[in-house]
Amino acid sequence: MTSVSFEKDIAPLFSQFRASMMWRLDLTKYEDVKVNAQTIFSQISTQQMPPSPYPSLTKEQVAAFAAWMKQGYPA
């Protein structure tokens, strides 16, 4: 996979849910997502997040999140 960044690739994954969901942390803020990346990855890779009735992230979106972590969480 090519280079993945938070602003370009990761924040948009979650911003689509922002208006309709209440979160414990802001999934569109870099620091919040970076600090909680392992937990978030666990939730999105097992399709526990986002919750029903929202569609699960695609395999490609989950792979992008994994690549972002592997690449050292580029902003």
C-alpha positions, 0 to 999 in steps of 0.5 A: 500500500502507498503512503497513508496519512491521517488527514488524507486517509484516516480522518475521512473514514470516521468523519462521515459518522461525526454528526450522528454519533456521540464518541468517548474520543474524537475520531477526527482528531489525530492525537485521540486516534493515535493514542487509541489506534490499537483499540480502534483497529480491534473494533473496526477489524472485527466489525464492532465499530461503527455500531449498527445501523451504520455499515462496517468499514470495507476491507480496504478501509481497515487495511488503510488503518492498519497501514497507517499504524504500520507506517508510524501514524503519519499525520 
